Amino acid sequence: MARDERGVTATQDDFASWYQDVVIKAGLVDRGPAKGTMVIRPYGYAIWELLQAELDAKIKETGHQNCYFPMLIPESYLKREAEHVEGFAPELAVVTHAGGKLLEEPLVVRPTSETIIGEMMAKWIESWRDLPLKLNQWANVVRWELRPRMFLRTTEFLWQEGHTAHADEVEAREEMMLALGIYERVARELGAMPVVPGEKTAGERFAGAVSTVTIEAMMRDGKALQAGTSHYMGRNFASAFGIRYSSADGREELAHTTSWGMSTRMLGGLIMTHGDERGLVLPPRLAPHQVVIVPITRGTDTTVVPAAHELAAKLRAADVRVHVDDRDQLSPGWKFNEWELKGAPVRLELGPRDLAAGTAVMALRLGEGKQSIALDALPQQMPQVLEEFQAMLLARASEFRQSRTVTVDDWTGFEAAVASGWAVALHCGQPECEDQVKAATAATPRCVPLDGPPESGRCVRCDAPAAYGKRVIFARAY
């Protein structure tokens, strides 16, 4: 298995190994001491902070309030909603001893917070005037993973989880779709990821949900990644936890609840959507350093480094995130390779001749060659350069997804399509049929696209009448 001078496996040799090499070599994460855990290093956490800040602002704009709930949840809480506990049982981490003693009741380390938040909602909601109740929590969760992969599936990860309670089903389903719309905008506008919004089939719904909607993204190996989900819980959790309210006409009613979440898995999605043989390719809106300036000094020159910092100050005044790599123990070529690996969108090279000419040399992360650009023009031009790079990444990913998505009507075509991308096919909707598809091809139904055209016919696998009135996306997935 070939590795380049950076120690990164070629994508065509082993995409999974390429991914593991990149997240480590680019300084995003390190392996934690406990199995399946990760340490998010400053460069990786800076990407998460940029995404988190924008997502948090969008959530607050829609009237949700941030709060925080304990990470230790009484085991009995999870048992109140049978389907929920059954769905999470294999992934639970349970505390049985504390303070040197056996606990009277085991405590579950938070895998998700529907139960404990439901318990509190039941205390806080009394009448229709208390609704809707819109809460959001930024937290860590623990789900025991047998086959961990950095960002994608780790024992502990970070996320936000929205939880809301409503007077009726219509309002709750509107909330579910509102959250999905936020996720779609974040993925497209920040991550340059052309996600497909859709509804999960019955076999793929969140445990305890009545309906689950999702955004699905295609990675550069053709596999799918679930990048964010939103759930309408009906009255299931309200019934289990007693979330009741007095209606305007004095009747006692059960509330309708939702939950929705986006996690650090998005960072894995970014890497696999845009990365290439040289490493990361970061969308400017989520790049910690949108521009990296590399001073190139000669002998005893003392003018270039101060000039680089002066240029950086002017770019920051133009609202550009910029970093000057003035480490004197490393060669310019070494720095060029490192910042390509780290995915910096724009690199500026500044040497004595450039400074004398009043120019810098600009190289784009996915650009061909280099170009000279006037120093005086950079503060005005760089925001546009970055926006064009952002738009190019979205277009590039969209074209790739389209090239790997095939509409199929027979099983042979289905098998060929999911071997390298997505198959769009008619499906009966039966979990047993989905199990057969997965056993034969490793593909699962990712979603029923919301904007899919109406269509009827027979299931591509079992030839039973198709459900949903439209086609379903199938793919191998992370």
LINGIVEN-V165130 format. One record per residue. N is the residue number from 1. RES is the residue in one small letter. OMEGA is omega in degrees with one decimal (none if undefined). NEAR is the number of other ideal C-beta (glycine too) atoms within 10 Angstrom. D_CENTER is the distance of its C-alpha to the mean C-alpha in Angstrom with 1 decimal. Layout:
N:RES:OMEGA:NEAR:D_CENTER  N:RES:OMEGA:NEAR:D_CENTER
This chain:
1:m:-172.6:8:28.9  2:a:171.3:9:29.0  3:r:179.5:14:27.4  4:d:-176.4:14:27.9  5:e:176.9:6:29.5  6:r:-176.0:16:26.2  7:g:-177.2:10:26.0  8:v:178.2:23:23.0  9:t:176.4:20:23.4  10:a:-177.2:15:23.7  11:t:-177.6:18:20.9  12:q:177.7:10:23.7  13:d:-177.4:11:25.1  14:d:-175.7:15:22.2  15:f:-178.9:18:18.6  16:a:177.9:14:17.5  17:s:175.0:15:19.9  18:w:-178.3:25:18.9  19:y:-179.6:25:15.3  20:q:178.3:17:16.9  21:d:-173.9:20:19.4  22:v:-176.6:25:17.1  23:v:178.1:25:15.0  24:i:-175.0:16:18.4  25:k:179.7:17:20.6  26:a:175.1:24:18.5  27:g:178.2:15:18.6  28:l:-176.0:27:15.0  29:v:166.0:22:15.8  30:d:-179.7:13:18.9  31:r:177.5:15:19.8  32:g:-177.9:16:20.8  33:p:176.8:6:24.3  34:a:-176.9:9:23.4  35:k:174.8:12:22.3  36:g:-179.6:19:18.5  37:t:178.7:16:17.7  38:m:170.4:22:16.3  39:v:177.5:13:17.5  40:i:-177.0:21:15.0  41:r:-174.5:15:17.5  42:p:-178.5:10:18.2  43:y:176.9:16:16.7  44:g:-178.9:23:13.3  45:y:177.6:18:13.6  46:a:176.1:16:14.7  47:i:178.8:24:11.4  48:w:-179.8:18:9.7  49:e:178.8:13:12.8  50:l:178.1:18:12.6  51:l:-178.2:20:9.3  52:q:-177.5:18:10.7  53:a:-179.6:10:14.0  54:e:179.5:17:13.2  55:l:179.2:21:11.3  56:d:179.2:15:14.1  57:a:-179.6:9:16.7  58:k:178.3:18:15.6  59:i:-179.4:23:15.7  60:k:178.4:13:19.1  61:e:-177.7:9:20.4  62:t:171.8:14:20.4  63:g:177.9:10:22.6  64:h:-179.9:23:20.5  65:q:178.4:10:21.6  66:n:178.9:12:20.0  67:c:178.2:12:21.6  68:y:-179.2:10:21.5  69:f:-179.0:18:22.7  70:p:178.5:11:24.0  71:m:176.6:16:22.1  72:l:-173.1:14:25.2  73:i:177.1:24:25.8  74:p:-177.3:17:29.2  75:e:-178.3:17:29.0  76:s:179.4:12:31.1  77:y:-177.6:21:28.4  78:l:-177.2:24:26.2  79:k:-178.2:15:29.3  80:r:178.5:17:30.1  81:e:-167.3:21:27.6  82:a:-177.1:13:28.5  83:e:-179.4:13:25.7  84:h:-177.7:25:23.1  85:v:178.3:19:24.8  86:e:-178.9:13:25.5  87:g:-175.5:18:21.8  88:f:-173.6:19:20.8  89:a:-177.5:12:24.1  90:p:-173.9:9:23.3  91:e:-171.1:15:20.4  92:l:167.6:18:22.3  93:a:-171.8:14:23.6  94:v:176.5:12:26.9  95:v:-179.7:13:29.1  96:t:-179.8:10:32.8  97:h:175.5:9:34.7  98:a:-179.3:10:34.6  99:g:179.4:6:37.4  100:g:-177.3:5:39.3  101:k:173.4:7:39.7  102:l:-179.8:9:38.5  103:l:176.7:15:36.5  104:e:175.8:6:38.1  105:e:177.8:9:34.8  106:p:177.8:16:31.8  107:l:178.7:18:28.7  108:v:174.0:23:25.2  109:v:-169.4:18:22.5  110:r:170.0:23:19.8  111:p:178.3:21:17.5  112:t:-166.4:24:16.7  113:s:-179.4:23:19.1  114:e:-173.6:30:20.6  115:t:-177.3:27:23.9  116:i:176.6:21:24.6  117:i:175.7:26:23.5  118:g:177.6:27:25.6  119:e:-179.4:19:28.5  120:m:177.3:17:28.3  121:m:179.9:25:28.0  122:a:178.6:19:31.2  123:k:-171.1:10:32.9  124:w:-175.7:11:31.8  125:i:178.2:21:32.3  126:e:-175.7:12:35.9  127:s:179.5:12:36.4  128:w:179.3:17:34.9  129:r:179.4:9:35.0  130:d:-176.3:15:32.2  131:l:-5.3:21:29.8  132:p:173.4:21:27.1  133:l:-173.5:20:25.7  134:k:-176.6:19:22.2  135:l:174.2:21:20.5  136:n:-179.7:21:17.2  137:q:168.8:17:16.6  138:w:-172.2:15:14.5  139:a:168.8:16:15.2  140:n:175.8:13:14.8  141:v:-179.0:19:15.2  142:v:174.6:19:17.0  143:r:-172.4:19:16.9  144:w:-175.6:17:19.4  145:e:178.3:17:18.0  146:l:-179.6:10:20.7  147:r:-174.6:7:18.8  148:p:173.8:17:16.2  149:r:-173.2:17:14.0  150:m:-178.3:27:12.6  151:f:-172.3:26:9.0  152:l:179.4:22:8.7  153:r:176.3:16:11.6  154:t:-177.2:25:13.6  155:t:176.2:20:16.3  156:e:176.1:20:15.1  157:f:-178.5:22:11.7  158:l:177.0:18:10.8  159:w:162.8:18:9.5  160:q:175.5:19:11.2  161:e:176.5:21:13.2  162:g:179.0:24:15.4  163:h:-177.2:27:18.7  164:t:176.1:27:21.5  165:a:-173.2:29:25.0  166:h:-178.3:23:27.0  167:a:-176.2:17:30.6  168:d:-176.1:15:30.0  169:e:-177.7:13:27.8  170:v:-178.8:10:27.6  171:e:-179.8:16:26.2  172:a:178.4:23:23.7  173:r:174.4:18:22.4  174:e:177.1:15:22.2  175:e:178.3:25:20.0  176:m:-178.9:28:17.7  177:m:175.8:15:17.5  178:l:179.4:19:17.3  179:a:179.1:27:14.1  180:l:178.2:23:12.7  181:g:176.1:16:14.1  182:i:-179.5:22:12.5  183:y:-179.7:24:8.9  184:e:179.7:19:10.4  185:r:179.0:15:12.0  186:v:-179.0:24:9.3  187:a:-176.9:26:7.4  188:r:-171.4:17:11.0  189:e:-179.5:15:12.8  190:l:-175.0:20:10.8  191:g:-176.1:27:8.6  192:a:-179.3:26:11.5  193:m:-178.3:28:9.6  194:p:-174.4:21:12.2  195:v:176.3:27:10.5  196:v:175.9:22:13.2  197:p:-179.8:20:13.6  198:g:180.0:24:15.8  199:e:176.9:18:17.4  200:k:173.1:21:17.3  201:t:-177.3:23:20.6  202:a:-178.3:13:22.7  203:g:-176.6:15:22.0  204:e:-179.4:18:18.2  205:r:172.6:20:18.2  206:f:-177.7:23:17.1  207:a:179.4:17:20.2  208:g:-178.0:23:22.6  209:a:171.5:25:21.0  210:v:179.9:18:23.2  211:s:176.8:18:20.5  212:t:173.8:25:16.7  213:v:-169.4:26:14.8  214:t:164.0:25:11.4  215:i:-178.0:27:9.5  216:e:-178.9:24:9.8  217:a:175.8:26:9.2  218:m:176.6:29:11.9  219:m:-173.7:27:11.8  220:r:169.1:20:15.0  221:d:177.9:18:16.7  222:g:178.9:20:16.6  223:k:179.7:23:14.5  224:a:173.9:25:11.9  225:l:172.8:22:8.4  226:q:-170.0:19:7.7  227:a:179.1:25:4.4  228:g:-179.4:28:6.4  229:t:178.2:25:10.1  230:s:-170.6:27:13.3  231:h:167.4:25:16.7  232:y:-174.9:25:20.3  233:m:-174.8:28:22.3  234:g:176.4:19:25.7  235:r:-175.1:17:28.3  236:n:-178.4:22:27.4  237:f:176.6:30:26.3  238:a:178.3:23:28.8  239:s:-177.6:15:31.5  240:a:-174.6:22:30.5  241:f:175.6:23:30.3  242:g:178.2:16:32.9  243:i:-175.2:26:30.9  244:r:176.1:18:33.9  245:y:174.6:23:35.2  246:s:-179.2:15:38.5  247:s:-178.5:14:38.4  248:a:178.8:9:40.4  249:d:171.2:7:43.3  250:g:179.5:7:43.3  251:r:175.3:9:41.8  252:e:-176.3:8:39.4  253:e:171.4:17:36.1  254:l:178.4:16:32.9  255:a:172.4:29:29.7  256:h:-174.8:28:26.8  257:t:174.7:28:23.4  258:t:167.0:30:19.7  259:s:-176.0:27:16.6  260:w:-175.3:26:12.9  261:g:171.9:23:9.7  262:m:-169.9:24:6.2  263:s:175.9:21:5.7  264:t:171.5:25:5.9  265:r:178.0:21:4.5  266:m:179.0:29:1.7  267:l:173.6:25:5.5  268:g:177.2:25:6.8  269:g:177.4:25:5.5  270:l:-177.3:26:7.3  271:i:-173.9:27:10.1  272:m:175.5:25:10.8  273:t:-170.3:28:10.7  274:h:-173.3:24:13.2  275:g:179.0:24:14.9  276:d:-175.4:15:18.5  277:e:-177.7:13:21.6  278:r:176.9:16:21.9  279:g:-179.6:25:18.5  280:l:166.4:25:15.5  281:v:-173.6:23:15.5  282:l:171.1:27:13.7  283:p:-177.3:27:13.5  284:p:-176.6:26:16.2  285:r:177.7:21:14.5  286:l:179.4:24:12.1  287:a:176.6:25:14.9  288:p:175.1:18:16.8  289:h:178.5:23:19.9  290:q:179.5:25:20.0  291:v:173.2:25:23.6  292:v:177.8:26:25.2  293:i:178.1:25:29.0  294:v:175.4:26:31.0  295:p:177.6:27:34.7  296:i:-174.6:18:37.1  297:t:177.9:17:40.3  298:r:175.7:9:43.7  299:g:-175.9:6:46.3  300:t:-178.0:5:47.0  301:d:178.9:13:45.2  302:t:-175.2:8:44.1  303:t:-170.6:12:43.0  304:v:-177.5:19:39.7  305:v:175.8:16:37.5  306:p:178.9:11:38.7  307:a:178.2:17:38.2  308:a:178.5:24:34.6  309:h:176.7:14:34.0  310:e:176.7:11:35.9  311:l:179.1:22:33.7  312:a:179.7:19:30.5  313:a:179.2:12:32.0  314:k:178.3:16:32.6  315:l:177.5:20:29.1  316:r:177.6:13:27.7  317:a:176.2:9:30.2  318:a:176.6:13:28.6  319:d:176.4:11:25.2  320:v:175.9:20:23.9  321:r:-171.9:19:22.2  322:v:179.5:23:24.5  323:h:175.5:15:25.6  324:v:178.6:20:29.0  325:d:-176.5:19:29.2  326:d:176.8:17:32.8  327:r:-173.6:12:33.0  328:d:-179.2:7:36.5  329:q:-176.7:5:36.4  330:l:179.1:12:34.1  331:s:175.8:10:35.1  332:p:-179.9:14:33.5  333:g:177.9:9:32.6  334:w:179.8:13:30.8  335:k:178.7:19:28.7  336:f:-179.4:16:28.0  337:n:-178.5:16:26.6  338:e:-176.3:20:24.5  339:w:168.0:23:22.9  340:e:178.2:22:22.2  341:l:-178.9:21:20.5  342:k:171.5:21:18.5  343:g:179.3:28:17.5  344:a:-175.6:26:19.4  345:p:-175.5:26:19.8  346:v:173.2:25:23.5  347:r:175.4:23:26.2  348:l:177.4:25:29.6  349:e:-176.8:20:32.7  350:l:177.8:22:35.7  351:g:-179.4:18:39.0  352:p:179.4:16:42.6  353:r:177.5:11:43.4  354:d:-178.2:20:40.4  355:l:178.9:19:41.3  356:a:-179.6:9:44.9  357:a:-179.1:12:43.8  358:g:-177.9:11:41.5  359:t:168.8:18:38.5  360:a:176.5:24:35.3  361:v:-177.0:17:33.8  362:m:174.8:19:30.3  363:a:176.4:19:28.0  364:l:-176.5:18:24.6  365:r:177.5:24:22.0  366:l:-177.1:15:22.4  367:g:175.4:15:25.8  368:e:178.1:7:29.1  369:g:-177.4:6:31.6  370:k:176.8:13:32.2  371:q:175.5:12:33.9  372:s:-179.7:12:36.0  373:i:-176.9:17:35.2  374:a:179.8:12:37.5  375:l:-178.7:18:36.6  376:d:-176.8:11:37.7  377:a:-173.0:12:35.5  378:l:-178.9:23:32.2  379:p:179.5:17:31.4  380:q:-174.0:11:31.9  381:q:-172.1:14:30.3  382:m:176.9:23:27.2  383:p:178.7:15:25.1  384:q:177.0:9:25.9  385:v:-179.0:20:25.2  386:l:178.1:22:21.6  387:e:178.6:12:21.1  388:e:177.3:12:22.5  389:f:177.5:23:20.3  390:q:-179.2:21:17.1  391:a:179.1:13:18.7  392:m:179.8:15:19.7  393:l:177.8:25:16.3  394:l:179.6:19:15.2  395:a:180.0:12:18.6  396:r:179.4:16:18.4  397:a:178.5:23:15.2  398:s:179.1:15:16.8  399:e:178.9:11:20.0  400:f:179.4:18:18.6  401:r:179.6:23:17.0  402:q:-178.1:12:20.3  403:s:-178.0:12:22.3  404:r:178.8:18:20.7  405:t:-174.5:17:20.9  406:v:172.4:16:24.3  407:t:-174.5:13:26.1  408:v:179.5:20:28.2  409:d:179.8:12:31.2  410:d:-173.4:10:32.4  411:w:178.7:16:31.3  412:t:177.4:8:32.2  413:g:179.0:15:30.0  414:f:-178.7:22:27.1  415:e:-179.9:15:27.4  416:a:-176.5:14:27.5  417:a:-176.0:23:24.5  418:v:176.1:25:22.0  419:a:-177.2:13:23.5  420:s:-178.5:13:21.6  421:g:-176.5:21:19.3  422:w:172.0:27:19.1  423:a:177.5:26:22.1  424:v:-168.7:19:22.8  425:a:172.4:27:25.6  426:l:-172.2:25:27.6  427:h:-177.4:25:27.1  428:c:179.9:21:29.3  429:g:-177.9:19:26.5  430:q:179.2:17:28.2  431:p:179.4:13:26.3  432:e:178.3:9:29.1  433:c:177.5:20:28.7  434:e:177.8:22:24.9  435:d:178.8:12:26.0  436:q:178.3:13:28.5  437:v:-178.7:24:26.0  438:k:-179.5:15:23.7  439:a:-176.6:8:26.8  440:a:-170.6:13:28.1  441:t:-173.1:19:25.1  442:a:179.3:13:22.1  443:a:177.4:24:20.4  444:t:175.7:19:19.1  445:p:-177.6:26:18.9  446:r:177.4:27:15.3  447:c:169.3:26:16.5  448:v:-172.5:21:19.5  449:p:-178.9:18:18.5  450:l:-177.4:14:19.6  451:d:178.8:8:21.5  452:g:179.9:17:23.0  453:p:178.8:8:26.8  454:p:-179.8:8:29.1  455:e:177.1:12:30.6  456:s:-179.3:11:32.6  457:g:-176.0:12:34.0  458:r:-179.7:14:33.7  459:c:-177.2:19:30.9  460:v:-178.4:24:30.2  461:r:-171.4:20:30.7  462:c:178.0:15:33.3  463:d:172.8:13:35.0  464:a:178.1:14:34.8  465:p:-178.8:12:34.4  466:a:177.1:20:30.9  467:a:171.0:17:29.0  468:y:-179.8:20:26.7  469:g:177.0:12:28.9  470:k:-178.5:19:26.4  471:r:-177.3:23:24.7  472:v:174.3:26:21.7  473:i:174.4:23:19.0  474:f:176.4:27:19.4  475:a:164.7:27:17.7  476:r:-170.0:20:17.2  477:a:173.5:17:13.7  478:y:none:20:11.8
